[in-house]
Amino acid sequence: ISTGSYNEMRMMKRLKPAAAGIGALGRMVPLRVKFSLATFAILAVIIGVSYYYINHQTTQRLYANLEDKISALGTTIADQSAGFMLNRRSDVEFDELIVSYLRANPELRLLVITDSGGMVLAHSEDIKNIRKPFRLPDELKGVAAEPQKSVLTHTPDLNYQRVPVKAGQQNIGNVYLTYTTSYIGDQLF
């Protein structure tokens, strides 16, 4: 009973019947567990997306670095070859040049230096090809490379690049590089 000078507070409990279909995450699971599960799900999504993004960026950077390395390597070999051609060096010196680059760069598979007429001056696989017309290996048949552009071949993880050998503005030969990208997978995992 309430009067003007006296307030009264009453507490009443009204129970409703349990609603059908609330399930396991309804009233039966405490709020603390629901919060933990939601936090775990959000963190799992954030970690998964971050891993994918970082892995993708790292892989792309490794491939881009390899492309840059091969382009620089091709230019260096072409510049050294131009000096060798202009000074009329021997076949042995050309062979030593190729062997030293193959040993220092394990991603290189094939390295061939030709003159402007297409005659082989140095070949990394077989010295019997020296002073013969250059023929592309079977895995490079039908692949045309623009100078300084890497081209994928028909064989997975095998790329091909042609670099012109120049003396001033005159093209005096070509350097043909075949290299693999398979070692990048070894670096990633």
N, C-alpha and C positions, 0 to 999 in steps of 0.2 A: 504494500500500500504506500503510495507516494503522497507526500504532503508538500506544501509550498516551501518549507524550510528543510526538508529531509529528502534526499535522493536515494533511490534504491536501485541496485543493479542485479539483474537476474541472468544466470547463464543457463542456456538450454541446449541440449544436444539433440540434433535431428539426424538420424541415421537414414541414409537412403540405401536401397538395395544395390549391390555391386552391379555395375554395368557389364553387360556381356561383351566379350571380345577385347578387353583391355590387355590381356595376355601377360607374358612374363615380365615385360618392362613397365607394367602398370603399377599397381599398389604393392605388389609383392617384392619388387626390387628397390632397395633403398636409394635415395638420391645420391649418396656418396658413390655407389657402384655405377649409376648412370653417368655421373660426371666423369668418373675414371675411364669408362668405355668411350665416351665422346672425346675426351682429351687424347686417348690412345689413337683413335681413328684420325683425328685432325693431324696429330704428329706423324703418323704413318704416311699420310698423303703428302705432307710437307717434305718429309725425308725422301720419299720415293720420287717426287717431282724434282727435288734438288739433285739427287743422284743422277737421274736421267739427264738433266740439263748440263751438269758439270761433266759427265761422261761424254756427252755429245760434243760439247765445246772443246774438250781436251782432244778427242779423236780428230775433229776438224782441224785443230791447230797442228797436230802432229802430221797430218797429211799435207797441210799447207807448207809447213816447215820442210817436209821432204821435197815437195815440188820446188821450193826456193833453193834448197841445197843442190838438187840435180841440175837446175838451170844455171846456178853459179858454177857448179862443177863442169858442166858442158862448155860454158863460156871460157873457163880457165883452160880446159883441155884444148879447145879450139885456138885460143891465143898462143898456147905453147906449141901446138902443131903448126901454126902459121910460121912461127920462128924456125921450127925444124925444117919446114918445107922451103922457106926462103934461103936457109943456110945449107940446103941439100944434105941433110943428115942421113946417116945410114939406117938400114932397116933394123939393125940391132938397137939403135937408140930409140927408134919409134916403139919397138917392142918393150924396151925397158920403161918407157913412159906409160904405156898401157898397163903393164904388170904392176907398176907402183901405184897407179890409181885404183886398180882392182883390189889390191891388198889393203889399201887404206879405206876403201868404201865397200863394205860387205853387201850393200843393197844393189850394187851393180852386177848384172849378169852377163852382158855382152857389151863390148866397146870396140868400135871399128872406126878407123880414120881412112878417108878416101881423098883422092885428089879431085880436081874439077872435072876430069873425064870419067869419074866413077871407078877408077882403079884403086884397089886396096893397098894402102901404105902400111897399115898395122891392123892386126886382127887378134882379138883376145882368145879365141877358141882354137884356132889352128893356123900355124904360120905357113901352111901350104897355100893359104888363100891370098898371100901377099903377091902383088903384081898381077892379080887377076881381077876381072870385073866383079864389083860387089853385087851380091844377090841377097835379098832379105831372107832371114830364116823363115821356116815354115809357119811359126806362130805369128809372124808379122805380115804374111801374105795378105794383100788387099788393104793394108793399113797405110794411109798416106799422112805423114806428119808435116805440119807447117813448121818452119824454123822456130825454135824455142818454145814450142807448145807440146805438152805431154799428151799422149794419146793412149787410151786403154786398148789393149790387144784382145784377141779372142780367148786368151788364156787368163783366168782370174788372177788378180794380184800381180800382173805383169804389165808394165808401162813402157812406152817407147818414145824417144825424143831424138830429133835431128837438129844439130846446131851447125850453122855455116862457119867455115873457116875463112876468115877475110884478111886480106892484106890491104889496108886502106879501105877503098870502096869495092875492090875486086874480090869476087868469090873464088877462092883457090882450092876449095875442098869442102868436105862435110865430116862431122863427127856424129856417129850413130850410137846412142846409148839405149840399152834395154836394162830396166831396173825393176825390182820387186818391192811391193808394199807389205809383204807378209810379215816382215819383222816388226812392224808397228803393232800388230796384234800381240806379239810376244812382250812388247814393252808395256802394253795396257794391262795385261793379265798376269 
